[in-house]
Amino acid sequence: MSVAHTRVAVIGGGVVGCAVAHALARRAVEAVLLEVEDALALGASGANSGILHTGFDSTPGELETTLVLRSALLREQLLGELGVRVVRCGASLMPQGEDERAAVGGIAERARSNGVVTQLREDGSLTVPGEAVTDPVAFVHALAGAARAGGAELRLGAQVGGLSGAPGGGLIVRLQTGEQLQVRAAVNCAGLFADEVARLAGEDLVRIYPRKGEFLVFSPPAGEMLERILLPVPSALGKGVLVFPTVDGEIVAGPTAREREDKHDWSVEPDARELILARARRMYPALEDAREVGAYAGLRPAGREANYVIEPSRTLPGLVHVAAIRSTGLSASLGIAEHVVGMLAAQGTIDPGPPRPLPAPAPATSTERWWQRAALHRELAGRGQAPI
Ligand SMILES: Cc1cc2nc3c(=O)[nH]c(=O)nc-3n(C[C@H](O)[C@H](O)[C@H](O)COP(=O)(O)OP(=O)(O)OC[C@H]3O[C@@H](n4cnc5c(N)ncnc54)[C@H](O)[C@@H]3O)c2cc1C
């Protein structure tokens, strides 16, 4: 049985794991990223709305808000360096009726507390110029590519199946193949399966369940361009269905929010179309004439009564959990990664150097739209064939 020595193992090749590997490589800390699938970003990170949130509507003071706001500061320069496409289209909320108008006023207040620029207009609408859309799959690949260029090792098809303390200190990470890695530290970024990875260390972390979000993709009607993200006024039931442009010029409506149990069910359910269209057409009537070109679903890694669980393991020193990153992980990933590197440094398990620029990875050559990959994932789900 081979035993390799690497400093930090990052478990999970979604946006959070890749951002952590990138942040480690940027500070010259040796890392190995372990992803069970044959490709990166096949979980929530490749099947979301692709919106880079400013944090305008986040609850002030929460960890999630702090990390979304921090990420917004970090990503401007980094995404440029990495060559990731971003459309800074802004977003708007248009209230219907007095109750919604009051709710929008409250959101504008929240944005002020969070230091995010918004414009509240006479008609009660709110615009948020800093909201943007990106290609979330390219985002993940760019982080991973730069991490690799900075010395990180990326291992696909590598399922972590065991975690324990190493005799002389540090951890042993066991792969399903039987291979063992001896590391100083490990970061659990396993998304929907973060609770199961914690269980490998004998720990009962918050239970993670899939909160399914379905989307419909449209080719814009002739002569119509959707210029910004259209947001509904949030209610007690959640953020609701939005309508937004993609970096490639399509229009997407969604997501739904359904509490589910099956972590492998990526299907778009039969009533999704009706649920989405009823709300989306109210915000964007031109959708009536748009041609539907695809549909996909994502599974949010939601925690039971917990959100943004970022903490050291209670059973295994050197292990850090990054779990229940439910709805804003794409936006917060750079802030999360910086936070995790700070935790590892404070524990004395790593000695990070000053941040250094990493070479930009070669641009992706695929002509496939990112959401097509998510749609394919749905078709192949349950058949044991993950798309590359
Ligand atoms: C419908 C929907 C809409 C969303 N919209 C937005 C948005 O607009 N903006 C935004 O910021 N966020 C959005 N999000 C949230 C965002 O997508 C998530 O917060 C983020 O993707 C979580 O990333 P992750 O890396 O934690 O998880 P994942 O992307 O799920 O990655 C976890 C990885 O771990 C791997 N893994 C699991 N177990 C093991 C193991 N034992 N060994 C090795 N690897 C393992 C998995 O294969 C997976 O690749 C949305 C999410 C959904 C579903």
The ligand as an SDF file (V2000), in Angstrom:
LIG
                    3D

 53 58  0  0  0  0  0  0  0  0999 V2000
  -30.4910   25.8940   -7.8810 C   0  0  0  0  0  0  0  0  0  0  0  0
  -29.2840   26.5870   -7.3500 C   0  0  0  0  0  0  0  0  0  0  0  0
  -29.0580   27.9480   -7.6220 C   0  0  0  0  0  0  0  0  0  0  0  0
  -27.9490   28.5880   -7.0710 C   0  0  0  0  0  0  0  0  0  0  0  0
  -27.6390   29.8580   -7.4620 N   0  0  0  0  0  0  0  0  0  0  0  0
  -26.5040   30.4520   -7.0150 C   0  0  0  0  0  0  0  0  0  0  0  0
  -26.1080   31.7260   -7.4930 C   0  0  0  0  0  0  0  0  0  0  0  0
  -26.7160   32.2880   -8.3960 O   0  0  0  0  0  0  0  0  0  0  0  0
  -25.0200   32.3040   -6.9440 N   0  0  0  0  0  0  0  0  0  0  0  0
  -24.2830   31.7010   -5.9770 C   0  0  0  0  0  0  0  0  0  0  0  0
  -23.3480   32.2860   -5.4690 O   0  0  0  0  0  0  0  0  0  0  0  0
  -24.5880   30.4470   -5.5490 N   0  0  0  0  0  0  0  0  0  0  0  0
  -25.6730   29.8250   -6.0560 C   0  0  0  0  0  0  0  0  0  0  0  0
  -26.0050   28.5680   -5.6490 N   0  0  0  0  0  0  0  0  0  0  0  0
  -25.2210   27.9460   -4.5740 C   0  0  0  0  0  0  0  0  0  0  0  0
  -23.9190   27.3500   -5.0540 C   0  0  0  0  0  0  0  0  0  0  0  0
  -24.1010   26.6310   -6.2450 O   0  0  0  0  0  0  0  0  0  0  0  0
  -23.4070   26.4190   -3.9320 C   0  0  0  0  0  0  0  0  0  0  0  0
  -23.3510   27.1500   -2.7230 O   0  0  0  0  0  0  0  0  0  0  0  0
  -22.0010   25.9140   -4.2630 C   0  0  0  0  0  0  0  0  0  0  0  0
  -21.9580   25.3640   -5.5510 O   0  0  0  0  0  0  0  0  0  0  0  0
  -21.5670   24.8580   -3.2400 C   0  0  0  0  0  0  0  0  0  0  0  0
  -20.2830   24.4420   -3.6340 O   0  0  0  0  0  0  0  0  0  0  0  0
  -19.5340   23.2270   -2.9640 P   0  0  0  0  0  0  0  0  0  0  0  0
  -18.1910   23.1940   -3.5600 O   0  0  0  0  0  0  0  0  0  0  0  0
  -19.6940   23.3500   -1.4750 O   0  0  0  0  0  0  0  0  0  0  0  0
  -20.4130   21.9470   -3.3540 O   0  0  0  0  0  0  0  0  0  0  0  0
  -20.4380   21.0730   -4.6820 P   0  0  0  0  0  0  0  0  0  0  0  0
  -20.4580   21.8920   -5.8960 O   0  0  0  0  0  0  0  0  0  0  0  0
  -21.5820   20.1240   -4.5160 O   0  0  0  0  0  0  0  0  0  0  0  0
  -19.0730   20.2810   -4.6600 O   0  0  0  0  0  0  0  0  0  0  0  0
  -18.8160   19.2220   -3.7780 C   0  0  0  0  0  0  0  0  0  0  0  0
  -17.9280   18.2320   -4.4840 C   0  0  0  0  0  0  0  0  0  0  0  0
  -17.4980   17.2290   -3.5590 O   0  0  0  0  0  0  0  0  0  0  0  0
  -17.4060   16.0010   -4.2460 C   0  0  0  0  0  0  0  0  0  0  0  0
  -17.4000   14.9140   -3.2720 N   0  0  0  0  0  0  0  0  0  0  0  0
  -18.4410   14.5030   -2.4810 C   0  0  0  0  0  0  0  0  0  0  0  0
  -18.0690   13.4760   -1.6990 N   0  0  0  0  0  0  0  0  0  0  0  0
  -16.7540   13.2210   -1.9820 C   0  0  0  0  0  0  0  0  0  0  0  0
  -15.8130   12.2700   -1.5050 C   0  0  0  0  0  0  0  0  0  0  0  0
  -16.1220   11.3600   -0.5560 N   0  0  0  0  0  0  0  0  0  0  0  0
  -14.5630   12.2690   -2.0410 N   0  0  0  0  0  0  0  0  0  0  0  0
  -14.2030   13.1680   -2.9920 C   0  0  0  0  0  0  0  0  0  0  0  0
  -15.0860   14.0900   -3.4790 N   0  0  0  0  0  0  0  0  0  0  0  0
  -16.3320   14.1250   -2.9770 C   0  0  0  0  0  0  0  0  0  0  0  0
  -18.6350   16.0540   -5.1470 C   0  0  0  0  0  0  0  0  0  0  0  0
  -18.5380   15.1260   -6.2170 O   0  0  0  0  0  0  0  0  0  0  0  0
  -18.6460   17.4990   -5.5930 C   0  0  0  0  0  0  0  0  0  0  0  0
  -17.9590   17.6850   -6.7940 O   0  0  0  0  0  0  0  0  0  0  0  0
  -27.0820   27.8790   -6.2110 C   0  0  0  0  0  0  0  0  0  0  0  0
  -27.2750   26.5130   -5.9940 C   0  0  0  0  0  0  0  0  0  0  0  0
  -28.3290   25.8560   -6.6080 C   0  0  0  0  0  0  0  0  0  0  0  0
  -28.4410   24.3730   -6.4920 C   0  0  0  0  0  0  0  0  0  0  0  0
  1  2  1  0
  2  3  1  0
  2 52  2  0
  3  4  2  0
  4  5  1  0
  4 50  1  0
  5  6  2  0
  6  7  1  0
  6 13  1  0
  7  8  2  0
  7  9  1  0
  9 10  1  0
 10 11  2  0
 10 12  1  0
 12 13  2  0
 13 14  1  0
 14 15  1  0
 14 50  1  0
 15 16  1  0
 16 17  1  0
 16 18  1  0
 18 19  1  0
 18 20  1  0
 20 21  1  0
 20 22  1  0
 22 23  1  0
 23 24  1  0
 24 25  2  0
 24 26  1  0
 24 27  1  0
 27 28  1  0
 28 29  2  0
 28 30  1  0
 28 31  1  0
 31 32  1  0
 32 33  1  0
 33 34  1  0
 33 48  1  0
 34 35  1  0
 35 36  1  0
 35 46  1  0
 36 37  1  0
 36 45  1  0
 37 38  2  0
 38 39  1  0
 39 40  1  0
 39 45  2  0
 40 41  1  0
 40 42  2  0
 42 43  1  0
 43 44  2  0
 44 45  1  0
 46 47  1  0
 46 48  1  0
 48 49  1  0
 50 51  2  0
 51 52  1  0
 52 53  1  0
M  END
$$$$
